[in-house]
Amino acid sequence: MSSLDDLISLFSKLPGLGPRSARRVILFLLKNRQYFLKDTINLLNKVNIELVDCEVCRNIDTKTPCRICQDELRVNERICVVEEVSDLWAIEKCNLHDGKYHVLGGVLSAIDGVGPDELNISNLVKKVNMEGTKEIILATNSTVEGQLTAQYIADIFKNNDILITRLAQGLPMGSELDFMDNGTLLESFRSRKKI
Amino acid sequence: MTNIIRIMKITDSGIIIGQKKYGINTLIISIFSKKNGIIKGFYRVSKKGIKPIILDLVDFQWKSRVEESLGYLNFEIRNSFPLYSEEYFSNLIKISASEICLKLLPPKEENELLYEDLKTFIMSNNQDLNDLEKVKKYIIWELRFLEKVGYGLDLKKCSVTGSKKDLYYVSPKTGQVVTKKVGHPWKNKLLVLPQFLVSNEPVNIKDIQNGLQLTFFFLNKILEGLNLKQKKFIFREELNKKFS
């Protein structure tokens, strides 16, 4: 049973899974060997072989440069900077951005020991200088680390003739004022606009 | 015989100085509390619940069955950190102050004076100050921090001659100050004292560089002596780079 224990221990390290849920997932796969287990093994194998990090933006795709970087219909001069690939996928899913992307691979963080050298910032600087970028959209998370990373990047390009923007801050859709914290309310008032 | 399970409980106010993702909707939050020092605990983030950020001022309750374990946190935000109203530089020095507390202070050891000092520092409005004055204020905060953790520098008089004039170098071993003349033969081994600490002269870039080097040396000395995975300051090093 040691291989089963090893598998449970491995699965329990996946995000959102603990030992109990890992056991449940594995039991489900074992019960449905024909349909799920084989397909899972095949697909994981395929993904492991096929998927690569895009050397330009650090997106994950089957080729490098990725499809987004190679897409000629996209606006080259506009780069959206995100923390993780999942953020890129979230923006892509909504068709919100017609330019290119750049994945930082995290944010500056004291607790995790992540400094600028650990992030994909030097490639961004190279890319911006080479491609004549006109706008950088800083789409980092609304946390102190996310904001500080955005401000750090903005500081690097402060002497370049580039428009640097960040995503709007304020009330989320479907929210109620009563539930909002001071910071969100403050930012919502500050960024109010004429209707 | 019945076993009575005693639940440890701490109710206090504090400043959030660190947070780390744990799983999908749980954070491990570090709080510098007023009466109980550094407290760490899990916090489950719900969709409608409070999403705290570093440097928020909070009233919190920490609960755990075992004192040594992380425990769970619940809190109310008393004052949100005005993340977007300040520019990069102000945010950088405030987050650097919180990083120093996060990395150098021991858990659950009361240090109310230091707490109040950090609170005043992060809540201060620096908009009227230029960058040099902001860092000067920050260096003075770091010196007070060092003093409160037992690394106070003796900057009042020359440790060799007793003179109060022409103080210029600081010994990295003792933290004592000496005059320019006394320290000159060992100038490569000594740290330079920023003159704004001993005179009313307007602050200049060289003084700021010296001040940052001086406090950074002693902060690093403490960090090196601790059993931590990450033996470097992220935001403090950024500050050094800005003035190098």
Contacts between the chains, C-beta under 8 A, distances in Angstrom:
chain1	res1	chain2	res2	distance
A	15	B	23	6.4
A	15	B	24	5.8
A	16	B	23	6.1
A	16	B	24	4.5
A	108	B	234	6.0
A	108	B	235	7.2
A	108	B	238	7.8
A	109	B	234	6.8
A	110	B	18	6.6
A	110	B	95	7.2
A	110	B	98	7.5
A	110	B	99	3.9
A	110	B	102	6.0
A	110	B	103	7.1
A	110	B	233	7.4
A	110	B	234	5.0
A	110	B	235	6.0
A	111	B	18	4.4
A	111	B	19	7.1
A	111	B	20	5.1
A	111	B	30	7.3
A	111	B	102	6.7
A	112	B	20	6.7
A	112	B	230	7.7
A	113	B	229	7.2
A	113	B	230	3.3
A	113	B	232	6.6
A	113	B	234	6.5
A	114	B	234	6.7
A	115	B	232	7.4
A	115	B	234	4.7
A	115	B	237	6.7
A	115	B	238	7.4
A	116	B	238	7.2
A	142	B	53	7.9
A	142	B	83	7.7
A	143	B	53	5.4
A	143	B	54	7.4
A	144	B	53	5.1
A	144	B	54	4.1
A	144	B	55	6.2
A	144	B	81	6.8
A	144	B	83	6.0
A	144	B	91	7.4
A	144	B	95	6.2
A	145	B	54	7.2
A	147	B	83	5.3
A	147	B	84	7.0
A	147	B	91	7.1
A	148	B	88	7.3
A	148	B	91	5.6
A	148	B	92	6.8
A	148	B	95	6.0
A	148	B	235	7.7
A	151	B	87	7.3
A	151	B	88	3.6
A	151	B	91	6.3
A	151	B	92	7.8
A	152	B	88	6.7
A	152	B	238	7.4
A	154	B	88	6.9
A	155	B	88	5.2
A	169	B	84	6.1
A	179	B	48	5.2
A	181	B	50	5.6
A	181	B	51	7.1
A	181	B	77	5.3
A	181	B	80	6.0
A	182	B	77	6.2
A	182	B	79	6.8
A	182	B	80	4.2
A	183	B	53	6.9
A	183	B	56	7.4
A	183	B	77	7.5
A	183	B	80	3.1
A	183	B	81	6.9
A	183	B	82	7.4
A	183	B	83	6.7
A	184	B	80	7.9
A	186	B	80	6.6
A	186	B	82	6.8
A	186	B	85	7.9
A	187	B	83	7.9
A	187	B	84	5.7
A	190	B	84	7.2
A	190	B	85	7.3
